[in-house]
Amino acid sequence: DWFSAAASVVGSFLIIREIILRRKNTPNGLSTGHRLLAGMGVCDIISSAAWFLTSWPVPEDLPFGLWNVGNERTCSAQGFFIHLGIGTITYNACLALYYLLVIRYGYKNEYIAKRVEPWMHFVALGFAFSLCLIQI
């Protein structure tokens, strides 16, 4: 539904905006949790924007759908960006792992930022983009 996609874009944009504003007011920079949340928001904005287009990118010669004005390339592009939403889910799992490491096991943010966070971004984006490329 285009309304829920638009609401998701606005919500994720506001979260990213808040993180950027917080960065300006934080002398030590953002925590790993903030950076993971920002990555999650970016993936969600891209995926939700693709969902917002509903059936417009679908090839116009197909008999089903309403307002189909696209072609095979626009349909494939929309599928690519919709599949990037998997990155949102993977980032959510990374965020849960981050909180587990900090709260339950007492890891310091500095250690996580240097040793664990790069792998979290690599896994979240690598998994999402690999699925996007398979879709093409």
N, C-alpha and C positions, 0 to 999 in steps of 0.2 A: 504494500500500500504506500502510495506516495506521501501521505501525511505522516506516517510513522517514520519513514526514511528522512523526511525533512526535519522532524523533531529530533531524530538521532544525530543528524549533522549539526543542528544548533546546539544540542547538549554537549557533544564532543568538542565543538568549537569553544564553548564556554569553559570547559574543563582545561583545554590547552591554554586558553587565554589566562586563566587563573594561575596556571603553572608558570607561564612566562612572567606574569606580574610578580609572583612570589620569588622568582629567580632574581629579579632586580632588587628585591628587598632582603635577600639572604646573602650575608657576606661569604659563606663557605660554599655557595652553590647549591644545587638541588640534590636531594637524596636519590638513591637508586629507585626507590618507589615512585618518585615524581617522574623520573625519566621513563620508567616502564609504563606509567599511566599516560604519558605523552605519546609514546609509541602506540599504545592501544588506541588512543584517540585518533591519531593520524590514520591508522588502518580502518577504523570505524567510519571516519569521514569519507574516505575514498570508496569504501564498499557501500555505504548508505547513499552516497551521491549516485552510484550506479543503479541502486535499487530505485531511486527516485525517478529515473527515466522510464520505469515500468516497461511497456511493450514498444516504445518508440524505436529503439534500435533493432527490433526484430524485422527481418526482411518483409517488405511490403507485399510480396507476391504470395505469402502464406495465407491460407484461408481462415486461420484462427487468430484471435487477438483483436484488439481494438486500437486504432491509430498507429498501426505499423507503418513506419516511414523509412526504415533502415535497410541495410543489406547484410550480407554475410559477415563483412568486416566489422560493422558496428555491433552486430550481435556478438561476435567473438570478443570484441573489446569490452563490451558490457560484462560478459561472462568472466573475463580475466579480472576485472576490477571487483566484481561481486565475490569471486573466490578469494580475493585479498582479505575478506572478512574473517577468514580462518586465522589471520594474524591477530585479530582482536581476541579471539578465544585463546590462542597460544600465549599472548601477552597477559591475559587474565590468569592463566596457570602460572606464569613466571612471577606475577605479582603475588600470588598465593604462596609460592615457594619462597619469595623474598621475605614475606611476613613470618613464615615458619622459621626461617633461618635467624631472623632478628629476634622475634618474640620467644620462641621455644628454645632455640639453641644458643642465643646470646651472641651471635656474630656481630661484629662492628660494621657499620656502613662503609668504612674505608676499605676493609678487606673484601666485602661483597662487590664494591664498585670496581676494584682492580682485578679480582680473580673470577667472580661469578657473573657479574652483569654483562660483560662482553659476550659470553656464551648464551646468555638469555636472549639478547638481541639477535644473535646469529641464528639460534634455533627458531625463534618466533618468525623472523623475516625469511629465513631460509626455507622453513616448512611452508609458509604461505606462498612464497614465490615459486617453489617447486610445484605446488598444486596448481597455481595459476598457469605455469608453463605446460603442465600436462593437459590442462583444459584446452589449450590452443590446438 
